[in-house]
Amino acid sequence: MSVGVIGAGSFGTVVANLLAENQHVYLYTRSDDTAASMTSSRMSAGQQIHDNITPTSNLPLLAQSCHLLFPVVPSQGFKEMIRALAPYLKPDNIMIHGTKGLSVKKKGEKSLSSQGLLQREHVLTMSELIRRESVVVRIGCIAGPNLSKEMSQGLPAAAVLASRFDEVILEGQKALKSHRFQLYGGHDILGIELAGVLKNILAIGSGMVSGLDYGENARALLITKGLSEIIHLAKALGADVKSFLGLAGIGDIIATCSSPTSRNFTVGYRMAKGESIQQIMETMEETAEGVNTIRIASGLARYYNINCPIITTLHKGIFEDLSLEAGINYLMNYRFSMDVDFL
């Protein structure tokens, strides 16, 4: 049976090419012209696509032909996508997403804009959004150190596939098995999703430190103390700490906080070199999820009264015009307490 990938961006194309080593794949894009171009050129997001891939812009065809679906679209377009797909889905479909972002309900957006506060009940992970907007029950997510540029070159990589259902993990591992991609399993889907999302905050901060030429010691300080903050925040939201100590947490942090090919690292680096966040977002080819994640995390931390000086400082630097140098100086003079206080 065919497998479907929704989203023909860089990581969606990587996933499609991996899947195509084992079965036929439909790669969905919204544009009829883009699907036609991909079919004729055999290229997607700058990558050559496998012979087993059929580009399509036909959602009903995708849903009818594919039992197993991999949505890989930016979080801001995820709700629109799942609502368009939902009428064609069945309860026995399996969906494994690869989106590292969060969705905020309208009531939460209003509170976040007016008061800077955000409650957990107003925030949805992508798996929660799938459950809310469709009949699909068996849901999973993939997270880990998966830089698209490296994976598109055939370099080895690994990730964790999290789901409450063993069947989802086994189906996903079978579909994605490859000599160049190792896929581990886990059951804490909330923790894995939050680890993949929140680590983008640290990637932006790491890019800023690099752009300011503050050195590796400062980068290590920011990453280590930032990890403590996102773990405290995730615990308040119901996640397991262990999920942050594996591939989706520390593994992804190592990759995205040190690589210039990371979109979120690039945002921080360009800001440190003097560009405004508006200039950066308008000129990036693909979405850097970390910018919106900082906004959401800051609202959650304030509502639950969690001390997150790094997240707060990054929020002020991006959304409130605090100079990056002043922010770093503030953090260097901040009185942190215990070194490891989240275990």
C-alpha positions in Angstrom: 0.0 0.0 0.0 1.1 3.5 -0.7 2.3 5.9 2.0 1.5 9.6 2.0 3.6 12.6 2.9 1.8 16.0 3.3 4.2 18.9 2.7 6.9 19.1 0.1 9.3 21.3 2.0 12.9 20.3 2.8 12.1 17.9 5.6 8.9 16.6 4.0 10.9 15.7 0.9 13.6 14.0 3.1 10.9 11.9 4.7 9.3 11.0 1.4 12.7 9.9 0.0 13.3 7.7 3.0 9.9 6.1 2.7 10.3 5.6 -1.0 13.1 3.2 -0.4 10.6 0.7 1.0 7.2 1.5 -0.8 5.4 3.8 -3.2 4.9 7.4 -1.8 2.4 10.1 -2.6 4.1 13.5 -1.9 1.4 16.2 -1.4 1.7 19.9 -2.2 -1.2 22.3 -2.3 -0.3 23.8 -5.7 -1.3 22.0 -8.9 1.6 23.8 -10.7 4.1 22.8 -8.1 3.0 19.2 -8.3 3.3 19.3 -12.1 6.7 20.8 -11.9 7.9 18.2 -9.4 6.6 15.5 -11.7 8.5 16.8 -14.7 11.7 17.8 -13.0 11.8 15.1 -10.3 12.9 17.8 -7.9 11.4 19.0 -4.6 12.9 21.6 -2.3 16.2 21.4 -4.1 16.3 17.6 -3.7 16.0 14.9 -6.4 13.0 12.7 -5.6 13.0 8.9 -5.6 11.4 7.1 -8.6 8.8 5.6 -6.1 7.4 9.1 -5.4 4.4 10.5 -7.1 3.8 14.2 -6.5 0.1 15.1 -6.1 -2.1 18.1 -5.2 -5.2 15.8 -4.8 -6.1 15.4 -1.1 -8.9 12.9 -1.6 -6.6 10.7 -3.7 -4.0 10.9 -0.9 -6.4 9.8 1.8 -8.1 7.1 -0.2 -4.7 5.6 -1.3 -2.8 5.8 1.9 -3.4 4.1 5.3 -0.3 5.7 6.8 0.2 9.4 6.5 3.1 11.7 7.5 2.0 15.4 7.8 5.1 17.6 7.7 3.9 21.2 7.4 4.6 24.4 9.4 2.5 24.7 12.6 0.7 27.9 11.4 -0.7 26.0 8.5 -1.3 22.7 10.3 -4.9 23.3 11.4 -5.9 24.4 7.9 -4.3 21.3 6.4 -5.9 18.8 8.9 -9.3 20.4 8.4 -9.1 20.1 4.7 -8.0 16.5 5.0 -10.4 15.4 7.8 -13.5 14.7 5.6 -11.5 12.0 3.8 -9.9 10.3 6.8 -11.1 7.1 8.5 -10.7 6.0 12.1 -8.2 3.3 11.0 -5.7 5.8 9.5 -2.4 6.2 11.1 -0.8 9.7 11.2 2.8 10.4 12.2 3.7 14.1 12.1 7.1 15.7 11.9 6.1 19.3 12.8 8.0 21.0 15.6 5.5 23.7 16.6 2.5 24.5 18.7 -1.0 25.8 17.9 -2.8 28.4 20.1 -6.6 28.6 20.3 -8.3 32.0 19.7 -9.0 32.5 23.4 -5.3 31.9 24.1 -4.2 34.3 21.4 -6.4 37.0 22.9 -4.9 36.5 26.4 -1.4 36.3 25.0 -1.8 39.5 23.1 -3.5 41.5 25.8 -1.9 40.2 29.0 1.2 38.2 27.9 -0.3 35.1 29.6 -1.2 31.7 28.2 -2.8 28.7 29.8 -2.0 25.1 28.9 -5.7 24.4 28.0 -5.3 27.0 25.2 -2.3 25.4 23.6 -2.4 22.3 21.3 0.5 20.1 20.2 0.2 18.8 16.7 -1.0 15.4 17.9 -3.7 17.0 20.0 -4.7 19.1 17.0 -5.1 15.9 14.8 -7.3 14.3 17.5 -9.4 17.4 17.8 -10.0 18.0 14.1 -10.2 14.5 12.7 -11.4 11.0 13.5 -7.8 9.7 13.6 -6.9 8.1 16.9 -3.6 6.3 16.2 -1.2 9.2 16.1 2.6 9.6 16.5 5.3 12.1 16.0 9.0 12.1 14.9 11.6 14.3 16.6 15.3 14.3 16.7 18.5 15.8 15.3 17.3 15.8 11.7 18.9 18.6 9.7 17.3 18.3 6.3 20.4 19.4 4.4 22.5 16.6 5.9 19.8 13.9 5.5 19.2 15.0 1.8 22.9 14.2 1.2 22.4 10.7 2.5 24.3 11.2 5.8 23.4 9.0 8.7 20.8 10.3 11.2 18.4 9.0 13.9 15.1 10.1 15.5 12.6 9.0 18.0 9.0 8.0 17.0 6.7 8.6 20.0 3.1 7.3 20.3 0.8 5.9 22.9 0.3 2.9 20.5 2.9 0.3 19.9 1.3 -0.4 16.5 2.1 3.2 15.4 5.7 2.9 16.4 6.1 -0.5 14.6 4.4 0.7 11.5 6.5 3.8 11.3 9.7 2.0 11.9 8.9 -0.5 9.2 8.0 2.2 6.7 11.1 4.3 7.4 13.7 1.6 7.9 16.9 2.5 6.2 20.6 1.8 6.5 21.1 5.6 6.9 18.2 6.4 9.3 17.7 4.8 12.8 14.3 5.2 14.4 13.9 4.6 18.1 10.5 4.3 19.9 8.9 6.0 22.9 5.5 6.4 24.5 5.7 9.9 26.0 4.4 11.7 22.9 3.7 14.9 24.8 7.3 15.0 26.1 8.8 14.2 22.7 6.7 16.9 21.0 7.6 19.5 23.6 11.3 18.7 23.4 11.3 19.1 19.7 9.4 22.4 19.9 11.1 24.1 22.9 14.6 23.3 21.8 14.2 25.8 19.0 14.3 28.5 21.6 17.8 27.5 22.5 18.8 27.3 18.9 17.8 31.0 18.4 19.8 32.0 21.5 22.8 30.0 20.4 22.7 31.8 17.0 22.7 35.1 18.8 25.7 34.1 21.0 27.6 33.0 17.9 26.7 36.1 15.9 28.0 38.3 18.8 31.3 36.3 18.9 30.9 35.6 22.6 32.6 32.2 22.2 31.8 28.5 23.0 31.8 28.9 26.8 28.9 31.4 26.6 27.1 29.1 24.2 27.5 26.2 26.5 26.2 28.3 29.4 23.1 29.4 27.5 22.3 25.9 26.2 22.7 24.3 29.6 20.7 26.8 31.6 18.2 27.1 28.8 17.7 23.3 28.9 16.8 23.6 32.6 14.2 26.2 31.8 12.5 24.3 29.0 12.4 21.2 31.2 10.8 23.1 34.1 8.2 24.5 31.6 7.5 21.1 30.0 7.1 19.4 33.5 4.4 22.0 34.3 2.7 21.1 31.1 2.7 17.4 32.0 5.7 16.0 30.1 8.3 13.5 31.4 11.8 14.8 32.0 13.4 11.7 30.4 12.1 12.8 27.0 14.5 15.8 27.1 17.5 13.6 27.8 17.3 11.6 24.5 17.4 12.3 20.8 14.4 14.7 20.8 15.9 16.8 23.5 19.7 16.8 23.9 20.3 15.2 20.6 18.3 17.8 18.7 19.8 20.6 20.8 23.3 19.5 19.9 22.4 19.6 16.2 20.4 22.8 15.9 22.4 24.9 18.4 25.6 24.5 16.5 24.8 24.2 12.9 24.5 27.2 10.5 22.1 25.1 8.4 19.6 25.2 11.3 16.8 27.8 10.5 16.4 28.8 14.1 20.1 29.2 14.6 20.2 31.4 11.5 17.5 33.6 12.9 19.5 34.4 16.1 22.7 34.8 14.1 21.2 37.3 11.7 19.6 39.3 14.5 23.0 39.5 16.2 24.4 40.9 13.0 21.9 43.7 13.0 18.9 42.5 11.0 15.4 43.0 12.4 13.2 40.0 13.0 10.8 41.3 10.3 13.6 41.4 7.7 14.7 37.9 8.6 11.2 36.3 8.6 10.3 37.9 5.3 13.4 36.6 3.5 13.6 33.1 4.9 12.5 30.4 2.5 11.1 28.2 5.2 9.5 28.7 8.6 11.7 29.1 11.7 9.3 27.7 14.3 11.3 29.0 17.3 10.2 32.6 16.9 6.6 31.9 17.7 7.6 29.2 20.2 9.4 31.9 22.2 6.2 34.0 22.3 4.2 31.0 23.4 6.7 29.7 26.0 7.0 33.2 27.5 3.2 33.4 28.0 3.1 29.9 29.6 6.0 30.7 31.9 4.4 33.9 33.1 1.0 32.3 33.7 2.4 29.4 35.7 5.0 31.6 37.4 8.0 29.6 36.3 11.3 31.4 36.5 12.7 31.5 32.9 15.2 34.4 32.6 16.6 33.1 29.3 13.2 32.7 27.6 12.1 36.1 29.0 15.2 37.8 27.8 15.0 36.2 24.3 11.3 37.3 24.2 12.3 40.9 25.0 15.1 40.8 22.4 12.8 39.7 19.7 9.5 41.3 20.5 10.3 44.3 22.8 13.5 45.7 21.2 15.9 44.9 24.1 19.4 45.0 22.7 21.1 41.7 22.5 24.2 42.9 24.4 22.0 44.2 27.2 20.2 40.9 27.3 23.5 38.9 27.6 24.8 41.2 30.3 21.5 40.8 32.2 21.9 37.0 32.0 25.5 37.1 33.1 24.6 39.0 36.2 21.5 37.0 37.0 21.7 35.1 40.2 21.0 31.5 39.3 20.5 29.0 42.2 21.3 25.3 41.9 23.1 23.9 38.9 20.8 20.9 38.3 17.4 21.4 39.8 15.0 19.6 37.4 15.7 15.9 38.2 
